[in-house]
C-alpha cells in the first residue's frame, strides 16, 4: 500500500483532500437538483434526517443488488 501512503502524504503537504488529488472536479458531487434537495435536508431535524438517510441507503442497496444480479446473468 505504498501508493496510498504517497497519496496521503501528498494531500497533507498540499493541504487538500485525497479526493481532490484523485477525482475530477465534479466527479464525486451530486448534480444540481440533488444539491438543492440536500440543502433542504440540512434544515430537517435529526429524526427526519435519519429517515431520509435510511431511505437513500435502501435505494442504493437495491440498485447495487440489481447490478450484481445483472453481472451474474451476463
N, C-alpha and C positions, 0 to 999 in steps of 0.2 A: 504494500500500500504506500510505497514511496511517492507515487504520483499524487495521491490525496494530501500527503504531508506538504508537498511542494505547493499545491494549490492553496492550502490553508495558510502557509507562511506568506505566500504572495498576497493573499487577501488582507492579512494583518498588516503587512508592510505598506500596502496601498490604501489602507483604511476603507476597504469596500467589502461587500459580502461575496462569498464564493459564487452565489448565483449570478452576480454581476460579471464575474470573470468567465463563467461557463455559458450562460444563456444569452440570446439576443435580447435587445432592449425590451420588447413587449412579449417575449416568448412565454413567460410564466404569469402574465397578468390576464385577468378576465377581460372580456370585451366590455365596451362602454355600457351596454344595457345591464350587464351583471354588476358592474361597478355601482350604478345608481341603486340597484336593489340592495347591495351590500351596505351602502351608506345608510339606507333606511333601516336595515337590520341593526346597525350600530346604535340606533336610538331605542331599540326594544329593551325590555328588562331581561335579566339573566335567564329566567324561566323560558321566555319566548325565544331567546337566542338558542337555548338548549334544544328546543323543539325543532327549530329550523336546521340546526346542525345535524340532528338525528335524521331528519328527512333527507337532507343533501347526502349524508353518508350512505343512507339506504339506497338512494338512486344511483350513486356511484358504484356501490357493490353490485347492484342489479346489472348495470352496464358492463362492469368488468366480468361478471359471470357470463353474460351473453357473448362477450368477446372470446372468453376461454372456450365456450361450447362451440363457437364458430371455428376456432383454431383446431379443436379435436375433430370436427366434422370434415375439415379440409384434407 
